[in-house]
Amino acid sequence: MTLPDIPFNRPYMATRALEFMADAAERGHLSGDGHYTRVGSETLRGLTGSGRVMLTTSCTHALEMCALLLDLDPGDEVIVPSFTFVSTANAFALHGGRPVFVDIDPSTWNIDVAEVERAISPRTRAIVVVHYGGVGCDMRRLRSLADQHGLVLIEDNAHGLGASIDGQPLGSLGDMATLSFHETKNIQCGEGGALLLNDERHVERAEIIREKGTDRSRFFRGQVDKYSWVSLGSSFLMSDLLAAFLCSQLEEFELIQAGRSRVWNAYRQGLAEWAVDAGFQLQRCPDGYRHPSHLFALLAPDLEVRTRFIVHMRTKGIAALFHYVPLHSSPQGRLFGAAELPVTDRVSERLVRLPLYSLLSESEVERVLEAALSFPR
């Protein structure tokens, strides 16, 4: 099969990426918590408004750190949307938790707060929300619900760096949050992530978990005369080489975001009227919510139309992709119990995403629009 000449993603290469990586090598500290780790963490603190940022090897590992911080007992429940990447549930299941899958809102495609409330039981320990496409969940209601039941509120903010609700950055609204720097994300370093902590009580324990279960961070601060194994943990530190690459991206954050917004706005302007006429649906972003132009998705009228649309776009040389097989209906997900999640099922079988990255040229954007508008209904 011929590959599309407009791919779904092209990773951005920042101007000073190689310069920063060479500098990291010259500094002679290639493992974690070097110069660029510190610079990147502080930059992200400014962008997210979080109390503490710890760079990690992936968003998946940041979620695993959240699970370890919960001290889950067998049978403890963690509420998650089924419409998400596998890491959201896997991280907690891997460390003793039982994912409880709930449905999503039909217009924002984010976790449905009413369904979360119905799913809370005496075994519930945490609510994990996913800001799909960087459009924030209803964090005010979720925060109130978590506080009412004494639950930890965790933001899987893999899509949402730079997004906000009423001026408050996503990632600063839960007790903990995670970021992804996978090459498909707005800001990337190939593979990488971050844990954001907004409750000071979790910081020292998180340092230990991230440093293989040792108090090495306290040793480097001169608080102990030697470090030793004091708790369970793993090797979650991002290499300073990757942190250097990440810093080069963060240096151009506004430029990258402007490029993505240009593409997103062109799609919205060019397809909004067509979508209504063709029976497609666009994601709703509520008033006061700012998204980071992470993705542009459409809901086709049904699976058959979506399949034809994807094939049509490919014949025009354009990669259009679907997203997320629901976790509750996956082989592993079914082991945690049956669930009827009709909105998740409908969204999953109808959703299609268009290419979106800051390097997409004006002429390529026009090609994508022309291809979509020429889709035979």
C-alpha positions as CSV (number, residue, x, y, z in Angstrom):
1,M,0.0,0.0,0.0
2,T,1.3,3.4,-0.9
3,L,2.2,5.6,2.1
4,P,0.4,9.0,2.2
5,D,2.5,11.9,1.3
6,I,0.8,14.0,4.0
7,P,1.4,11.8,7.1
8,F,-0.6,12.0,10.3
9,N,2.3,13.4,12.2
10,R,5.7,15.0,11.6
11,P,7.8,15.4,14.8
12,Y,9.0,19.0,15.3
13,M,12.8,19.5,15.4
14,A,13.7,22.6,17.4
15,T,16.4,24.9,16.1
16,R,18.8,24.3,19.1
17,A,18.1,20.7,19.7
18,L,21.5,19.3,18.7
19,E,23.2,22.3,20.4
20,F,21.5,21.6,23.7
21,M,22.2,17.8,23.4
22,A,25.9,18.5,22.7
23,D,26.1,20.8,25.6
24,A,24.5,18.1,27.9
25,A,27.2,15.7,26.7
26,E,30.0,18.2,27.3
27,R,28.7,18.8,30.8
28,G,29.4,15.1,31.5
29,H,26.1,14.3,33.2
30,L,24.0,12.1,30.9
31,S,21.8,10.4,33.4
32,G,18.8,11.9,35.2
33,D,18.5,15.1,37.2
34,G,21.2,17.0,35.4
35,H,21.3,20.6,34.3
36,Y,18.6,20.2,31.6
37,T,16.4,18.2,33.8
38,R,16.3,21.1,36.2
39,V,15.8,23.7,33.5
40,G,13.0,21.7,31.9
41,S,11.3,21.0,35.2
42,E,11.3,24.7,36.1
43,T,10.0,25.7,32.7
44,L,7.2,23.2,33.0
45,R,6.3,24.5,36.5
46,G,5.8,27.9,34.9
47,L,3.7,26.6,32.1
48,T,1.5,24.3,34.3
49,G,1.3,26.2,37.6
50,S,2.1,23.0,39.4
51,G,3.8,22.8,42.7
52,R,6.5,20.3,41.7
53,V,7.5,18.8,38.3
54,M,9.5,15.6,37.9
55,L,10.6,14.5,34.5
56,T,10.1,10.8,33.8
57,T,10.9,8.3,31.1
58,S,7.3,8.4,29.9
59,C,3.8,9.5,30.7
60,T,3.1,5.8,31.4
61,H,5.8,5.7,34.1
62,A,4.4,9.0,35.5
63,L,1.1,7.3,35.9
64,E,2.8,4.3,37.5
65,M,4.3,6.7,40.0
66,C,0.8,8.0,40.8
67,A,-0.3,4.4,41.4
68,L,2.6,3.7,43.8
69,L,1.8,7.0,45.6
70,L,-1.7,5.7,46.2
71,D,-0.4,2.6,48.1
72,L,-3.1,0.4,46.5
73,D,-4.3,-2.7,48.2
74,P,-5.7,-5.6,46.1
75,G,-9.3,-4.8,45.2
76,D,-8.9,-1.1,45.6
77,E,-10.7,0.7,42.7
78,V,-9.6,3.5,40.5
79,I,-12.2,5.1,38.2
80,V,-11.0,5.8,34.7
81,P,-12.6,6.5,31.3
82,S,-12.7,3.6,28.9
83,F,-12.1,6.0,26.1
84,T,-8.4,6.5,26.6
85,F,-5.0,5.0,25.9
86,V,-4.2,1.8,27.7
87,S,-1.6,3.4,30.0
88,T,-4.3,5.2,31.9
89,A,-5.7,1.9,33.3
90,N,-2.7,-0.3,33.0
91,A,-0.5,1.8,35.3
92,F,-3.0,1.2,38.2
93,A,-3.8,-2.4,37.4
94,L,-0.1,-3.2,37.3
95,H,0.2,-2.0,40.9
96,G,-2.8,-3.8,42.4
97,G,-5.7,-1.5,41.5
98,R,-8.9,-2.5,39.8
99,P,-9.9,-0.1,37.0
100,V,-13.5,0.8,37.0
101,F,-14.5,2.0,33.5
102,V,-17.0,4.8,33.1
103,D,-18.7,6.5,30.1
104,I,-17.9,9.8,28.5
105,D,-19.8,12.9,27.6
106,P,-21.2,12.8,24.0
107,S,-20.1,16.3,23.1
108,T,-16.7,16.8,24.8
109,W,-15.7,13.1,24.8
110,N,-14.4,13.5,28.3
111,I,-15.3,11.5,31.4
112,D,-19.0,11.9,32.4
113,V,-19.1,13.3,36.0
114,A,-22.5,11.8,36.7
115,E,-21.2,8.4,35.7
116,V,-18.2,8.9,37.9
117,E,-20.5,9.6,40.9
118,R,-22.5,6.4,40.2
119,A,-19.3,4.4,40.1
120,I,-17.9,5.4,43.5
121,S,-17.9,2.6,46.0
122,P,-16.3,2.0,49.4
123,R,-13.3,0.5,47.6
124,T,-12.7,3.6,45.4
125,R,-9.4,5.3,46.0
126,A,-8.9,7.7,43.1
127,I,-10.5,9.3,40.0
128,V,-8.3,9.5,37.0
129,V,-9.5,11.9,34.3
130,V,-8.2,12.3,30.8
131,H,-8.4,15.7,29.1
132,Y,-9.2,14.4,25.6
133,G,-7.5,16.5,22.9
134,G,-6.5,18.9,25.6
135,V,-10.1,20.0,26.2
136,G,-10.4,20.1,30.0
137,C,-12.8,17.9,32.0
138,D,-15.3,19.5,34.3
139,M,-12.7,19.8,37.0
140,R,-14.8,22.0,39.4
141,R,-17.4,19.2,39.7
142,L,-14.8,16.5,39.8
143,R,-12.8,18.3,42.5
144,S,-15.9,18.7,44.6
145,L,-16.8,15.0,44.1
146,A,-13.3,13.8,45.0
147,D,-13.2,16.0,48.2
148,Q,-16.7,14.8,49.2
149,H,-15.6,11.2,49.1
150,G,-12.0,11.6,50.2
151,L,-10.6,10.5,46.9
152,V,-7.4,11.4,45.1
153,L,-8.0,13.3,41.8
154,I,-5.4,12.6,39.1
155,E,-5.2,14.3,35.7
156,D,-3.9,12.3,32.7
157,N,-2.9,15.4,30.8
158,A,-1.0,13.7,28.0
159,H,-2.8,15.9,25.4
160,G,-3.1,19.1,27.4
161,L,0.1,21.0,27.9
162,G,-0.8,24.7,27.4
163,A,-4.5,24.2,27.9
164,S,-6.5,25.9,30.7
165,I,-9.9,26.3,32.3
166,D,-10.8,29.9,33.2
167,G,-7.1,30.7,33.1
168,Q,-6.0,27.8,35.3
169,P,-3.6,25.4,33.5
170,L,-4.6,21.8,33.1
171,G,-2.3,19.8,35.4
172,S,-2.6,22.2,38.3
173,L,-6.2,21.2,39.2
174,G,-5.8,17.7,40.5
175,D,-3.8,16.3,43.4
176,M,-1.4,14.8,40.8
177,A,-1.1,15.0,37.0
178,T,1.0,13.6,34.2
179,L,2.3,14.9,30.9
180,S,3.5,13.0,27.8
181,F,6.4,14.0,25.5
182,H,6.0,11.2,23.0
183,E,6.8,12.2,19.5
184,T,3.1,12.5,18.7
185,K,2.6,15.3,21.3
186,N,2.8,19.1,20.8
187,I,6.1,19.2,22.8
188,Q,8.2,16.0,22.4
189,C,11.5,14.4,23.0
190,G,10.8,11.1,21.3
191,E,9.8,9.3,24.5
192,G,9.3,11.1,27.8
193,G,6.8,12.3,30.4
194,A,6.4,14.2,33.7
195,L,4.7,13.9,37.0
196,L,3.1,17.0,38.4
197,L,2.5,17.2,42.1
198,N,0.1,19.8,43.6
199,D,0.2,18.4,47.2
200,E,3.4,18.9,49.0
201,R,2.8,15.7,51.1
202,H,3.5,13.6,48.0
203,V,6.9,15.1,47.0
204,E,9.4,13.3,49.2
205,R,7.8,9.9,48.6
206,A,7.7,10.6,44.8
207,E,11.4,11.4,44.9
208,I,12.1,8.0,46.5
209,I,9.8,6.1,44.0
210,R,11.5,7.9,41.1
211,E,15.0,7.0,42.4
212,K,14.5,3.3,42.5
213,G,13.1,3.3,46.0
214,T,16.2,5.1,47.5
215,D,16.6,8.4,49.4
216,R,19.3,9.5,46.9
217,S,17.7,12.9,46.4
218,R,18.0,13.5,50.2
219,F,21.6,12.5,50.0
220,F,22.4,15.0,47.3
221,R,20.7,17.7,49.4
222,G,23.0,16.8,52.3
223,Q,20.1,15.5,54.4
224,V,21.6,12.0,54.9
225,D,25.3,10.9,54.9
226,K,24.5,8.0,52.5
227,Y,21.6,6.8,50.5
228,S,19.9,3.4,50.8
229,W,16.9,1.4,49.7
230,V,14.0,2.8,51.8
231,S,10.8,1.9,49.8
232,L,9.5,0.4,46.6
233,G,10.3,2.3,43.4
234,S,11.8,2.0,40.0
235,S,14.1,3.8,37.5
236,F,11.8,6.6,36.3
237,L,14.3,9.4,35.6
238,M,14.6,10.9,32.2
239,S,18.1,11.0,30.7
240,D,19.6,14.5,30.7
241,L,20.2,14.1,27.0
242,L,16.5,13.7,26.3
243,A,15.8,16.6,28.8
244,A,18.1,18.7,26.6
245,F,16.1,17.9,23.5
246,L,12.9,18.6,25.5
247,C,14.3,22.0,26.6
248,S,14.9,23.0,23.0
249,Q,11.2,22.3,22.3
250,L,10.1,24.2,25.4
251,E,12.2,27.2,24.2
252,E,10.0,27.3,21.1
253,F,6.7,26.5,22.8
254,E,4.9,29.6,21.6
255,L,6.1,29.0,18.0
256,I,5.0,25.4,18.0
257,Q,1.6,26.2,19.5
258,A,1.1,29.0,17.0
259,G,1.7,26.6,14.1
260,R,-0.7,24.1,15.5
261,S,-3.3,26.7,16.2
262,R,-3.0,27.9,12.6
263,V,-3.8,24.4,11.3
264,W,-6.6,23.7,13.8
265,N,-8.3,27.1,13.1
266,A,-8.1,26.5,9.3
267,Y,-9.7,23.1,9.7
268,R,-12.5,24.4,12.0
269,Q,-13.2,27.3,9.7
270,G,-13.1,25.2,6.6
271,L,-15.1,22.2,7.9
272,A,-17.6,23.5,10.4
273,E,-20.4,24.1,7.9
274,W,-19.6,21.0,5.9
275,A,-19.6,18.8,9.0
276,V,-23.2,19.8,9.9
277,D,-24.4,19.2,6.3
278,A,-22.6,15.8,6.1
279,G,-23.7,14.6,9.5
280,F,-20.3,14.8,11.1
281,Q,-19.8,16.2,14.7
282,L,-16.9,18.3,16.0
283,Q,-15.6,18.2,19.6
284,R,-17.2,20.8,21.9
285,C,-14.8,23.0,23.9
286,P,-16.9,24.7,26.7
287,D,-16.8,28.5,27.2
288,G,-13.8,29.5,29.3
289,Y,-11.8,26.4,28.2
290,R,-8.7,26.8,26.2
291,H,-7.4,23.8,24.2
292,P,-3.8,23.4,22.9
293,S,-4.7,22.4,19.3
294,H,-3.4,18.9,20.0
295,L,-5.7,17.1,17.6
296,F,-8.6,17.8,15.2
297,A,-11.2,15.0,15.3
298,L,-14.5,14.4,13.7
299,L,-17.3,12.0,14.5
300,A,-18.7,10.4,11.4
301,P,-22.4,9.4,11.3
302,D,-21.5,5.7,11.6
303,L,-18.7,3.2,11.3
304,E,-19.4,2.6,7.6
305,V,-19.1,6.3,6.7
306,R,-15.9,6.6,8.8
307,T,-14.3,3.7,7.0
308,R,-15.2,5.2,3.6
309,F,-13.8,8.6,4.8
310,I,-10.5,7.2,5.8
311,V,-10.1,5.3,2.5
312,H,-11.1,8.4,0.6
313,M,-8.5,10.5,2.3
314,R,-5.9,7.9,1.7
315,T,-6.6,7.9,-2.0
316,K,-5.9,11.6,-1.8
317,G,-2.5,10.9,-0.2
318,I,-3.6,11.9,3.3
319,A,-3.4,9.9,6.5
320,A,-6.6,10.1,8.6
321,L,-6.7,7.8,11.6
322,F,-9.2,6.6,14.2
323,H,-8.5,6.5,17.9
324,Y,-8.8,4.2,20.9
325,V,-10.5,0.8,21.0
326,P,-12.5,1.1,24.2
327,L,-10.7,-0.5,27.1
328,H,-13.8,-2.0,28.7
329,S,-14.3,-4.2,25.6
330,S,-10.6,-5.2,25.2
331,P,-9.5,-8.7,26.2
332,Q,-7.7,-7.4,29.3
333,G,-10.3,-4.9,30.2
334,R,-13.1,-7.5,30.2
335,L,-11.2,-9.3,33.0
336,F,-12.1,-6.4,35.3
337,G,-15.8,-6.9,34.8
338,A,-18.5,-6.2,32.2
339,A,-19.5,-2.6,31.5
340,E,-22.2,-1.1,29.3
341,L,-20.8,2.2,28.0
342,P,-22.9,3.2,25.0
343,V,-21.4,6.7,24.4
344,T,-17.8,5.3,24.5
345,D,-18.8,2.6,22.0
346,R,-20.4,5.1,19.6
347,V,-17.6,7.6,19.8
348,S,-14.9,5.0,19.3
349,E,-16.4,3.5,16.2
350,R,-17.1,6.9,14.6
351,L,-14.1,9.1,15.4
352,V,-11.5,10.1,12.9
353,R,-8.6,12.4,13.2
354,L,-6.9,14.6,10.6
355,P,-3.2,15.4,10.3
356,L,-2.2,18.2,12.7
357,Y,1.3,19.4,13.3
358,S,3.0,22.8,13.2
359,L,5.1,21.9,10.1
360,L,1.9,21.3,8.0
361,S,2.2,23.9,5.2
362,E,-0.6,26.1,3.9
363,S,-0.8,24.2,0.7
364,E,-1.0,20.9,2.6
365,V,-3.8,22.2,4.8
366,E,-5.6,23.2,1.6
367,R,-5.2,19.7,0.3
368,V,-6.6,18.2,3.5
369,L,-9.6,20.5,3.3
370,E,-10.2,19.9,-0.4
371,A,-10.0,16.2,0.2
372,A,-12.5,16.2,3.1
373,L,-14.9,18.5,1.3
374,S,-14.8,16.2,-1.8
375,F,-15.9,13.2,0.3
376,P,-18.9,11.7,-1.5
377,R,-21.9,11.5,1.0
